[in-house]
Amino acid sequence: MDLSLPIDLIQNDDINNFLFLMPIKLGTPPVWNLVAVDTGASLSFVQCQPCTLRCHKQSDAGEIFDPSKSESFSRVGCSEESCRTVQRALRLQSKACMEKEDSCLYSMTFGGTSSYSVGKLVRDRLAIGQYAKGYSFPDFLFGCSLDTEYHQYEAGLVGFADEPFSFFEQVAPLVNYKAFSYCFPSDRRKTGYLSIGDYPRVNSTSYTPLFLAWQRSQYALKLDEVVVNGIALVTTPSEMIVDSGFRWTSLLSDTFNQLDATITKALQPLGYNRSYYRGSDYICFEDAHFQQFSNWAALPAVELKFNMGITLTLQPQSSFHFHNDYGLCTYFMRDASLGSGVQILGNTMTRSVGITFDIRGGQFAFRKGDC
C-alpha cells in the first residue's frame, strides 16, 4: 500500500467518556464493534460469547462477538509459537492453556493497570478503514475476552505497543512507512483522526526522540521539566510512557508534591482550598459553596518540557476538570498508584494536539491545534 491507511474515529460519551473509539468488523459474516484506541496495550481484544465469567454491557458498541457464528474463526493452540510469544510478553505461565479444547489463554491489564481482560487467544477476519481505503486481514490475532473488569462500554480495544501481535504491528506491513498518527479533539464539533503510515511533515511540527520504555513494550519520551505559571519545578529527567488508553498523567512522587504545592498556592486567591476526599495521590480543590467551576482562564498554566526543548503547553481543560463529588481536580496523579517510577502521559493532556509515533524515524511529533 503506497498511501497511509486512514481510519474513522468516533467519540461517544455514552460508551466511553474519555477514550476515542474505532469501528471494526470481525468474522464471516462480519460483526460490527467499536473498540478503544490504546497505545499502552499490546494485545487487542473484544468481548466474546459465551461470557463464561463476566461481560460488561456494550449495547451501543455493537453486539458481543459470537465465534460459533463465524466461518473464518479459529483458536490458537497451546503449542503454537504465537501462544508462547503472547504469554511471554504478558508474563504469563506457559501452562495457561485450556487443554481439553487446545485453547491458548491470556490475561492482561490495561488502562494503566486499572482494568483487566481474561480469555482465549484466537484468529479471525478483521476489516478496518474508510470505505475504498479499507482493508481486510484474513487471520488477525486477538483476544476473545470471557471475563472483563471495566467500567466503560466499548467492545474491547486495539493495542499499538511494540509486540509482534499488537494491532499496529499486524497492520504495519501494509503501509510504506512505519508510523501512526492521531488527534483527539477537545471541541466536540471537530472530527478526530487516526492514520497508519507516512504522515505530513510541516514547519509547525515539534519533534522529540521516541524510544521503548525500560523493560516494557510501550513507547516513551524523556520528560525533562514541568513548569507551572512560569515556575520550573525541580525534576530529574526521566522517561514518560505515552498511553492513549489512560485518562490520567502520572508523575514521580517528588515532582507531584511540588506540582501539588504550586497549584494549591495559585488557587487560594480564587477561593479554592485543597481537599483530600479523593486521596493524596490526586489533586482536588473545593470552594466554600462547592459550586460548578467556570473560570478556566484563571487556572495556572502547566507546561511539560521534553528532550530537545519540545514543550507541550496544556490547555486549562486538558489539565483540570470539575468532578461532582470531588470538586475542581487536575488530571495529574502520583506514580505510586501504578508502581513507583512509572510516569504516563495520558490522553486528556494531548486533546486537539496532533500526535505522531514515527517508529521508523525514532521520533515523536506534536502538532498544536491539529483538530
Buried (B, 14 or more C-beta within 10 A) or exposed (E): EEEBBBBBBBBBEEBBEBBBBBBBBBBBEBBBBBBBBBBBBBBBBBBBBEBEEEBBEBEBBBEBBEBEEBEBBEBBBBEBEBBBBBBEBBEBEEEBBEEEEBBBBBBBBBBBBBBBBBBBBBBBBBBBBEEEEBBEBEEBBBBBBBBBEBEBBBBBBBBBBBBEBBBBBBBBEEBEBBBBBBBBBBEEEEEBBBBBBBBEEEEEBBBBBBBBBEEBBBBBBBBBBBBBEEEEBEBEEBBBBBBBBBBBBBBBBBBBBBBBBBBBBBBEEBEBEBBEEBEEBBBBBBBEEEEEBEEEEEBBBBBBBBBEEBBBBBBBBBBBBBEEEBBBBBBBBBBBBBEEEBBBBBBBBBBBBBBBBBBEBEBBBBBBEBB
